[in-house]
């Protein structure tokens, strides 16, 4: 996965890349930390405007909002390694904040 991330980043152009390697540290399995990192990395689409959300539900909304921003000139590729190691919410199956279908100009590569 690291090689794929490097290839996309080195291809040039305006493609934004967000890469997260879950399990690399104990904190990386926390979805809130993942969402905060994603929101921070995606600020290039909003020029850093706005406040960073803190609560998990706000972060999930921000995640979906940021997914709608990429366009033909600035596509987004998301890499998530070991997505199955993200902690789950009690009583909630899977990761409901990850959409089943991504918006246009957003691609993802997720590996268990």
N, C-alpha and C positions, 0 to 999 in steps of 0.2 A: 504494500500500500504506500509506503514511503517513497518508493520509486515512481509510482503513478503521480503522487503529489508533486514531486520534483519535476516531472515531465510537463505537467500542466503549468506549473509556475514558470518554467523556463521557456515556454512556448511564446512568450511575449504577448502583446495585446493588452486588453483591459479586463481580461477574465479575472475575477476575484476568486480566491481559493480560501476555504475554511477547512482546516484539517484538525481532527481531534482523535487522539489515540487513547481510548478508554482503557483503564487498567494500568496505565503507565505509573500512576500514583494512586493512593487510596482515595484521594479527593476527586479524582477524575471520574469516579463512578456515580457521582452525585449529579442528577439532571439539572439542578439549579446552577451549579458551577458551569456545566456545559452550556446552558442557555445564556448565562452571563458572558461567557467567553465568546459565544457566537454573536451576541448583541454588540459587544465591544469591537469585534473584528469586522462586523458588517457596518460599522459607523461610516465607512468610506462612502456608502450610498447616500447618507444623510448629512455628510460633512460635519458629523459630530453634533448636530443640532438635536436638542431634546434632552430629557433626563433619562438616566438609566433606570429601568424598572428594578425593583428589589424582590417583591413577592413572586412566588412561583407562577401564580395565575397571570400576573402582569408580564412575566418573562415569556410565558407561552404565547400570549397575545402579540408581544413584540416580535417573537420568532416568526409567527405567521405574517405579520406586517412587513417584516424585512424580506421575507421570501417573495413578496409581491413587487419589490423594487428593481431587481435585475431586469435588464433589457438587452436588445440586440447589440448595443455598443458596449455594455458592461455585464456580461453573463456571470453566473455564480456556479461554482462547483463545490459541493460539500463532500468531504471524505470523513467517514466515521468508522474507525477500526474498533472491533469488539463491542458493537452497539448492544449486544445482548447482556453486557456486563453493567449497563446503566441500572441503577437502583430503581425499583418500581415503587409506586405509591401503594400503600396498603389498600387492598380491595379494588384496585384499578388494574386491569390487564394491559400489558404492553406499555407503549409510550404514546398516549393519545395526542400529544402535541406534534408528533411526526405525521404529516399528512400522507394519506395513501397515494395521492396524486400531486405531484409538484407543479407549480406554475411554470409557464413558458420561460425559457432562458435560465432555468435552474436545473442542474443535474446533480445526482448524488451517487456515491459509491459507498455502500455500507457493508461491512463484513462482520460476521459473528466471531 
